[in-house]
Amino acid sequence: MKKRILITGANGLLGQKLVDLLTKQPDIDLIATARGDNRLPYTDGYTYRSMDITDRQQVLDVIGDVAPDAVIHGAAMTDVDKCETQKDACWAQNVHAVEYIVEACQNTGAFLVHVSTDFIFDGSAGPYDETAEPNPISFYGWSKQAGESVVRHSDIKWAIARTVLVYGIAHDMSRSNIILWVKKSLEDGKNIKVVTDQWRSPTLAEDLAIGCYLIADKQAEGVFNISGKEVLTPYEMAIKTADYFSLDKSLIAQADASTFTQVARRPPRTGFILDKARTVLGYDPHSFDEGIAVLAGQLKPQTI
């Protein structure tokens, strides 16, 4: 019998990669949900349902009607600076929505995979394992920690998939990432400044999708770090990007975070230890160099 999986945020980057992945699994019956119309470029292999995660009744109705075996909740407000200035919208999407989804999972007996972030940490002691104590320093981080807390204190079967700096190519090229930004800037001959005093484990969106699928498929409970395997500074990521595309590295200048004016504070050093995900799930992510190659391969068809 097919396992029925419902995902939230299907129009987003992670959602798109989950649809790509799960429609290829013969034993999965996929229900993709997002607010408003389906913006995916194809409709085969899954069912689309419009669902606004901030509307409790809609969440209860759709998940109740679908009765999934598992829910992968990837939808969230992730713009860190916007979360700082639009706190009500942030709390509605990152906390209240989680309460509604947990309630719906409780009603249907669904297993929940909740996607979270390294921004629940203050960045004083990364890389982190799954037992590290959260201490958010931004409203976004606080809202995501609160969402985790809702899941942890529920009576449902749950897992939390924490991730870091997700990058990838969206179908409609609607969002940039450090690789695309560096590539375009250097191709245009622009000088760019990139920080050397922040550390992250950049995560290929396809790897995050695989990690979420492995958790949902095994119904592996608890917290899992699902990120890239290396801890790098954005400057190192920029240099690797320039090297891959044979672009002029002399245009890349080192800077520290104080050079940039940002509304929300960023944790300086995060990054994740992946031992648990490797052992329990068999999770094996790409290196950043391999991730650049994956993106480059996806760009080619669109540049013809």
ABEGO torsion letter per residue (X at the ends): XBBBBBBBGAABAAAAAAAAAAAABAABBBBBBBBEBBABABABGBBBBBBBAABAAAAAAAAAAAGBABBBBABBBABAAAAAABAAAAAAAAAAAAAAAAAAAAAAGBBBBBBBBAAABAGAAOBBBAABBBBBABAAAAAAAAAAAAAAABABBBBBBBBBGBBEBBAAGABBBAAAAAAAAAAAGBBBBBBAABBBBBBBAAAAAAAAAAAAAAGBBEBBBBBBABBBBAAAAAAAAAAAAGBBAAABBBBBAAABBBABBBBABBEBBAAAAAAAAGBBBBBAAAAAAAAAAAAAAAAX
